[in-house]
Structures are given as structure tokens and as C-alpha cells.
């Protein structure tokens, strides 16, 4: 079964197909935001939305690829989802900031587009704690909060003329270097990691500043200094493993992930990672312990991302699933300590199927030093995926496409079950499986 297609019957989950779908969704969200703001008496709507929208439209006419790239970004998707929800509900704040300031982030998207296109502009922009965060580029620290000069939220100004790009607060001005990628004065660019291996390129930005990417349930971690070097090293090493020996999986990762949001490590024994469907192209991630773990988590989260985006094309779980039942479906997920609804169970199945492909090949063809670890992980992934798929298949909640998709996974995972592993590995995997199920039953059956 081709991992990018989902099954042999033709469910195309390739990022190349899904990116235009997400772009179209983001454009529709922007259109909805502008229409709602125009329909209601939204204070500051002209400087927050009207002027930035017109600037974005100007750049789109002159340099279409720049605006397309920005509108397709996870930074824009996250903001647009939150902005539309705010307008629909009439909430007075967005992400903890006054509504006008939150909506005004569109000005920073428009300014970013104009800067990248070299198009002169002059717009009012929102400042938070004296900082202007340009999406996926970097931050201008116009006023330092430690000096007491900055208010939590205020309006500033950004412009591009023949002297360069500048950002101004009521009390100070910052000049942004022409290269954008170089740190200078109070301008701090976001780290970018670009690695090419065997013709496949991983190109991601490490974004710890975007206010609308703080959505992974764990505190974010700055990616500068020694941690920044560690991020670069592990991403490059993980990518060499994927692009060197797992090219089909690497293609999914390269197409689905363009932003990594660094997260604080929960504890030395665990990693944090996650995706969010409103921010396609971004994953939240704490530093993995080594290159193999980095490669695995990139596979894991990219599978979550593409399946989440595919739901915008075709439903795999019935619309009348657990939401409309007196006793909602909650199934056993061998990788979680809590029961999962049907759509979440399917997400976990697909992610663990992808990791099963990764560890199977590492076991069969990877470095000898990785063989024991890969055997255990492959044994775990094939066992968990098969158990989760069996549970979901019996739920009656899948659409025709969902059943077809799951059947393709089940067919391949069934073939994995017959592949030999060392006896000690099989015993270890069986012990881990039993221990998890006992813990799960003790915790959840007692509550039913």
C-alpha cells in the first residue's frame, strides 16, 4: 500500500494534492472575515482589516507566488480560524488580546508579503509588548518591556521605502535588515533549517513567537542559542535517515511540514508533539533524544497533518458519529491512556501505520546498531495498529471511503504480522501490550 495514497483504491493523501485544498480553505476564511467585519460595526476594522486586505491584494497582483505562500502557511490558517470564530461569536478578545489587535495581525501578513515582494507600503500594525511578529520571518522588538516603555497592546507603524523596511512604535523605531535572515539590532529572524539529501529537501522554520501557533497544550521553547544548534543538528540528522532510506515517507514529511513549533520538554523520559487541523503545515515538538526519534516523530506528525487535511475533501467518519448518540463511541487506543472517539482513533491508526513502515524498514535494512530498537518498535507499531484498526472497523461509524481506507491499512498490517522477529522481542512487545491494556481497563472500566 502506498503511504501517500492511503490504499490501492485511490484515496490520494499526497501533500501535493492537499496543499491547494488548504490554500482554498484559507482564502475562503479570509473572505468570510472581511464580509463579517464589513457587515458589523467592528471598531478599527479599516486599519485592522480593510487597509491590510487591499495591500495584500496589491501584492497578489504584482507577485502572486508570495501571497499564495503566505495564505497557505500554517501561521495564516491558525490566525484566520481564530479570527473568524471571534467574529462569529462576538468575542471581545482573540488569544487574550483585544479583538482589534488580534484582527490587525492581517496587517503583519500583508507587510510580510510586501517586504518579500519588495513592494513599497506604509501600514498601521499591532504591537504586543512592544514587539511586531512578522509571520514566519522574525520579530522586531521596538520597545523593550523591561524598560517599561511598552504597553501590552498598541498600534505601531511599518513601512518600506527606498531606505529599507522600518517598524515604529510611539517612542522608537527599528530598521529591519534587507537580508531578513540576519540578526541586527532589535531584529531577530526566526531560525530556518534547510537540508537536502538525495534530491529531497526539508525546509522548515522554527517558530516560537507566532501568537496564533501557541495551540499545542504545552509551553513553547525559544529555539535560539545551544538549543537552536541542537534543533538544527537533529532535524538534519533525522532528515538524512528519512531521505536516505525512507523516500516515500520523506516525501510526505517534506510536503506536509513547513513550520516546527519548539515545545518545552515535559520531562526527560517523554517528548511532546502534536498537530492542529487549523494550522496545516505546522507541528509542535519538543527536542527528541536522537536522530531516529526525530525521524519517527516527523513521520508520525506528518501523517496526522495529511489525514486532518484530507477530512476537508472527503469524510472518512460519518457525520452522525459520537456527537448524536446517547452513548457515544469511545474505543480502546493501544497508544493512549484514554478512550478515543472514532475520528481520533482513525488518526492514531494512520500515524502508527506510518511509524510501522518506518521501523519495519529500519529493522530489515537499517544500521546494525539500530536493529534491536527497530525490532521492538516495529513489533509495537504493528500490534497497536492492528488492534486499533480492528476496534474501529467494528464501530459502524466509517463512511464507504473510510472503510476502504482502513481496509487498505489492515491488509498491509496483516502481512506484517507474519514477519519474524526475535523471540525475546516478541515477548517484550507482548508484555508491553498486556501492561497497557491492564492499566487502561483498571482506569476506565471502573468509571463506566
C-alpha positions in Angstrom: 0.0 0.0 0.0 1.4 3.4 -1.0 1.6 5.6 2.1 0.8 8.7 0.2 -2.4 7.3 -1.2 -3.9 5.5 1.8 -4.9 2.4 -0.2 -4.8 0.9 -3.6 -8.3 2.1 -4.4 -7.1 5.7 -4.8 -7.6 7.8 -1.7 -4.9 10.4 -2.5 -3.5 11.8 0.7 -0.4 13.2 -1.0 0.6 16.7 0.3 0.8 17.9 -3.3 -3.0 17.4 -3.6 -3.8 18.7 -0.1 -1.9 22.0 -0.2 -4.2 23.6 -2.8 -7.2 22.5 -0.8 -5.9 24.1 2.4 -5.0 27.3 0.4 -8.6 27.4 -0.9 -9.9 27.0 2.6 -7.7 29.8 3.9 -8.9 32.1 1.1 -12.5 31.3 2.0 -11.8 32.0 5.6 -10.3 35.4 4.7 -13.3 36.2 2.6 -15.6 35.3 5.5 -13.6 37.5 7.9 -13.8 40.6 5.6 -17.5 40.1 4.9 -18.4 39.7 8.6 -16.3 42.7 9.6 -18.0 44.8 6.9 -21.4 43.7 8.0 -21.0 44.6 11.6 -19.7 47.8 13.2 -16.3 46.4 14.2 -14.2 49.2 15.7 -10.9 49.8 13.9 -11.9 47.5 11.1 -10.4 49.7 8.4 -6.8 49.8 9.8 -7.1 46.2 11.2 -8.5 44.6 8.1 -9.5 47.0 5.3 -6.1 48.6 4.5 -4.1 45.4 5.0 -6.5 43.5 2.8 -6.0 46.0 0.0 -2.2 45.8 0.4 -2.3 42.0 0.3 -4.4 42.3 -2.9 -1.9 44.7 -4.5 1.0 42.3 -3.8 -1.1 39.4 -5.1 -1.4 41.2 -8.5 2.3 42.0 -8.7 3.8 38.9 -7.2 1.2 36.1 -6.9 3.6 33.3 -5.6 4.5 35.4 -2.5 0.9 35.9 -1.4 0.0 32.3 -2.2 2.8 31.1 0.0 1.7 33.3 2.9 -2.0 32.4 2.6 -1.2 28.7 2.5 1.0 29.0 5.6 0.0 27.4 9.0 0.6 30.8 10.6 -2.2 32.3 8.4 -4.5 29.3 8.8 -4.3 29.5 12.6 -5.0 33.2 12.6 -7.8 33.0 10.1 -9.6 30.3 12.1 -9.4 32.2 15.3 -10.4 35.5 13.7 -13.5 34.0 12.0 -14.5 32.3 15.3 -14.1 35.6 17.2 -16.3 37.5 14.7 -18.9 34.8 14.6 -19.2 34.7 18.4 -18.8 38.4 19.0 -15.9 37.7 21.5 -14.2 40.9 22.7 -10.7 39.3 22.6 -8.6 36.9 20.4 -5.9 34.8 22.0 -6.0 37.0 25.1 -5.6 40.3 23.2 -8.2 42.9 22.3 -10.2 41.9 19.2 -9.0 44.8 17.1 -5.3 44.0 17.9 -5.9 40.3 17.1 -7.7 41.1 13.8 -5.0 43.6 13.0 -2.5 40.8 12.6 -3.6 40.7 9.0 -1.5 43.9 8.6 1.6 41.9 9.6 0.8 39.2 7.0 0.3 42.0 4.4 3.5 43.7 5.4 5.4 40.4 5.3 4.1 39.8 1.7 5.1 43.3 0.7 8.6 43.0 2.2 9.2 39.7 0.5 8.0 41.1 -2.8 9.9 44.4 -2.5 6.7 46.4 -2.8 6.6 49.8 -1.0 4.0 50.1 1.7 3.0 52.0 4.8 0.5 50.4 7.2 -0.5 50.5 10.8 0.4 47.3 12.6 -0.4 45.8 16.1 2.4 45.7 18.7 2.3 43.2 21.6 4.6 44.0 24.5 6.5 46.3 22.1 7.1 43.6 19.6 5.9 43.2 16.0 6.0 39.5 15.0 6.2 39.1 11.2 4.8 35.7 10.3 7.4 33.1 9.5 10.1 35.8 9.2 11.0 37.2 12.6 10.3 39.8 15.2 11.1 43.5 15.6 11.5 44.5 19.3 10.6 48.1 19.0 10.2 48.7 22.8 11.7 46.6 25.5 9.1 45.6 28.1 11.9 45.6 30.8 12.3 49.3 30.4 8.6 49.9 31.0 8.3 51.7 27.6 5.9 49.3 26.0 2.2 48.9 26.7 0.8 45.3 26.4 -1.0 46.2 23.2 -0.8 49.3 21.0 -0.7 50.3 17.3 2.6 51.0 15.6 3.6 51.5 12.0 5.6 49.6 9.4 6.8 50.9 6.0 9.1 50.0 3.2 10.7 52.8 1.1 14.0 53.3 -0.7 15.8 53.4 2.7 14.6 50.0 3.7 12.0 48.5 5.9 11.2 50.1 9.3 8.9 49.4 12.3 7.9 52.2 14.6 6.2 52.5 18.0 5.1 55.8 19.5 8.6 56.0 21.1 11.1 54.1 19.0 12.0 52.8 15.5 13.6 49.6 14.4 15.3 49.1 11.0 14.9 45.6 9.5 17.9 44.3 7.6 17.5 43.8 3.9 18.5 40.1 4.1 15.7 39.5 6.7 17.6 36.3 7.7 20.3 38.2 9.6 20.0 39.4 13.2 20.6 43.1 13.6 19.9 45.5 16.4 16.4 44.8 17.6 15.5 42.5 14.7 15.5 38.8 15.5 14.9 36.4 12.5 13.3 33.0 13.0 15.7 30.1 12.6 15.3 28.2 9.3 16.6 24.7 8.7 17.1 23.7 5.1 18.6 20.3 4.4 18.8 18.5 1.0 19.6 14.7 0.9 19.3 12.6 -2.3 17.3 15.2 -4.1 14.7 15.6 -1.3 14.6 18.9 0.6 13.4 19.6 4.1 12.8 23.3 4.6 11.2 24.4 7.9 11.1 27.4 10.1 11.4 27.1 13.9 8.6 29.4 15.0 8.4 30.1 18.8 6.9 33.6 18.5 3.7 33.5 16.4 0.9 34.3 18.8 -1.6 32.0 17.0 0.7 29.0 17.0 0.5 28.7 20.7 -2.0 25.9 20.4 -0.3 22.6 21.3 -1.2 22.4 25.0 2.5 22.8 26.1 4.6 25.9 26.7 6.8 26.9 23.8 10.6 27.0 24.0 12.9 29.5 22.2 14.9 27.9 19.5 18.0 30.0 19.8 21.4 29.5 21.5 22.5 26.0 22.3 19.0 24.6 21.8 19.0 26.1 18.3 22.1 24.2 17.4 20.6 21.0 18.8 17.4 21.6 16.7 19.4 22.1 13.5 21.6 19.1 14.2 18.7 16.7 15.0 16.5 17.9 12.1 19.4 17.4 9.7 20.3 14.0 11.1 16.7 12.9 11.1 16.2 14.1 7.6 19.3 12.2 6.3 17.7 9.0 7.7 14.4 9.6 6.1 15.6 10.9 2.7 18.3 8.2 2.6 16.2 5.1 3.4 12.5 6.1 3.5 11.9 8.3 0.5 8.2 7.7 0.3 7.8 8.8 3.9 10.3 11.6 3.4 8.1 13.0 0.6 5.1 13.1 2.9 7.2 14.9 5.6 8.6 17.5 3.1 5.2 18.2 1.7 3.3 18.4 4.9 5.6 20.2 7.4 6.9 23.7 6.8 6.9 25.0 10.4 8.1 23.4 13.7 6.9 25.0 16.9 9.5 24.2 19.6 7.9 23.0 22.8 9.2 22.6 26.3 10.2 19.0 27.1 7.6 17.6 29.6 10.2 15.5 31.4 13.4 13.7 30.5 11.5 10.4 29.7 8.9 11.9 27.4 8.5 14.0 24.3 5.7 16.4 23.5 4.4 16.6 19.9 1.2 17.5 18.2 -0.7 18.8 15.1 -3.7 21.0 14.9 -6.0 20.9 11.9 -6.5 24.6 11.7 -2.7 25.0 11.2 -1.9 22.6 8.4 1.9 22.6 7.8 2.9 23.2 11.4 3.8 20.7 14.1 4.5 21.3 17.8 7.5 19.3 19.0 9.9 19.1 22.0 13.5 18.2 21.3 13.8 14.4 20.6 16.6 12.5 22.2 18.3 11.4 18.9 18.1 11.4 15.1 15.9 8.2 15.0 13.4 9.7 17.3 13.4 12.9 15.2 12.8 10.9 12.0 10.0 8.9 13.7 8.1 11.9 15.1 8.3 13.7 11.7 6.6 10.7 10.2 4.1 10.5 13.0 3.0 14.1 12.9 3.1 14.4 9.1 0.6 11.5 8.9 -1.7 13.3 11.4 -1.4 16.5 9.3 -2.3 15.0 5.9 -5.2 12.9 7.3 -6.6 16.0 9.0 -6.4 18.0 5.8 -8.0 15.1 3.8 -11.1 15.5 6.0 -11.7 18.8 4.2 -12.0 16.8 1.0 -13.9 13.7 2.0 -15.3 12.5 5.3 -14.0 9.1 6.5 -16.1 9.0 9.6 -19.9 9.5 9.5 -21.2 12.9 10.4 -23.6 11.3 12.8 -20.9 9.6 14.8 -20.4 10.0 18.5 -21.9 13.5 18.7 -25.5 12.4 18.2 -25.6 9.3 20.3 -26.8 8.8 23.8 -23.9 6.5 24.4 -21.0 7.9 22.3 -18.5 5.6 20.8 -15.2 5.6 22.6 -12.7 2.9 21.6 -9.6 1.4 23.0 -6.5 3.0 21.6 -3.4 1.0 22.4 -1.2 4.1 22.3 -3.3 6.2 24.7 -4.4 6.1 28.3 -7.8 7.4 27.4 -10.6 6.1 25.2 -10.9 7.8 21.8 -13.8 8.8 19.5 -13.9 7.4 16.0 -12.1 10.2 14.2 -9.3 10.4 16.7 -8.9 6.6 16.6 -8.5 6.7 12.8 -5.9 9.5 13.2 -3.9 7.3 15.6 -4.2 4.3 13.4 -2.8 6.1 10.3 0.0 7.7 12.3 1.1 4.4 13.8 0.8 2.7 10.4 3.3 5.3 9.1 5.6 4.7 12.0 5.3 0.9 11.5 6.5 1.4 7.9 9.5 3.4 9.2 10.5 0.9 11.9 9.9 -2.1 9.6 12.4 -0.8 7.1 14.9 0.2 9.8 14.7 -3.3 11.2 15.1 -5.0 7.8 17.6 -2.7 6.2 18.8 -0.1 8.8 22.1 0.1 10.6 23.0 -3.0 12.7 23.3 -0.7 15.8 19.6 0.2 15.5 18.4 -3.3 14.8 17.2 -4.3 18.4 15.4 -0.9 18.9 13.8 -1.1 15.5 12.6 -4.6 16.1 10.8 -3.6 19.3 9.3 -0.5 17.8 8.2 -2.4 14.7 6.6 -5.1 16.8 4.8 -2.4 18.9 3.6 -0.5 15.9 2.2 -3.5 14.0 0.4 -4.7 17.2 -1.1 -1.4 18.1 -2.2 -0.6 14.5 -3.9 -3.9 14.1 -5.7 -3.7 17.4 -6.8 -0.1 16.8 -8.0 -0.9 13.3 -10.0 -4.0 14.5 -11.7 -1.8 17.1 -12.6 0.9 14.6 -13.7 -1.5 11.9 -16.4 -2.8 14.2 -17.7 0.6 15.2 -20.0 1.0 12.2 -19.0 4.7 12.1 -16.9 4.8 8.9 -18.1 6.1 5.6 -17.6 4.0 2.5 -14.3 5.8 1.8 -13.3 5.3 5.5 -13.9 1.6 5.3 -11.9 1.4 2.1 -9.1 3.4 3.6 -9.0 1.3 6.8 -9.2 -1.9 4.8 -6.0 -1.0 2.9 -4.2 -0.4 6.1 -5.4 -3.6 7.6 -4.3 -5.6 4.6 -0.8 -4.4 4.8 -0.5 -4.7 8.6 -1.9 -8.2 8.4 1.1 -9.1 6.2 3.4 -7.6 8.8 2.1 -10.0 11.4 3.8 -12.9 9.7 7.2 -11.3 9.5 9.6 -13.0 12.0 11.0 -11.1 15.0 13.4 -12.4 17.7 11.6 -14.4 20.3 12.7 -12.1 23.1 11.4 -9.1 21.1 8.0 -10.7 20.7 7.8 -11.5 24.4 8.8 -7.9 25.3 6.2 -6.5 22.9 3.5 -8.9 24.3 4.4 -7.8 27.9 4.1 -4.1 27.0 0.8 -4.7 25.3 -0.7 -6.6 28.2 0.5 -4.0 30.7 -1.1 -1.2 28.8 -4.4 -2.9 28.4 -4.5 -3.8 32.1 -3.8 -0.2 33.1 -6.4 1.1 30.7 -9.1 -1.3 31.9 -8.3 -0.6 35.6 -8.6 3.1 34.9 -11.6 3.4 32.6 -13.8 0.4 33.2 -14.1 1.4 36.8 -15.7 4.7 35.6 -18.4 3.1 33.4 
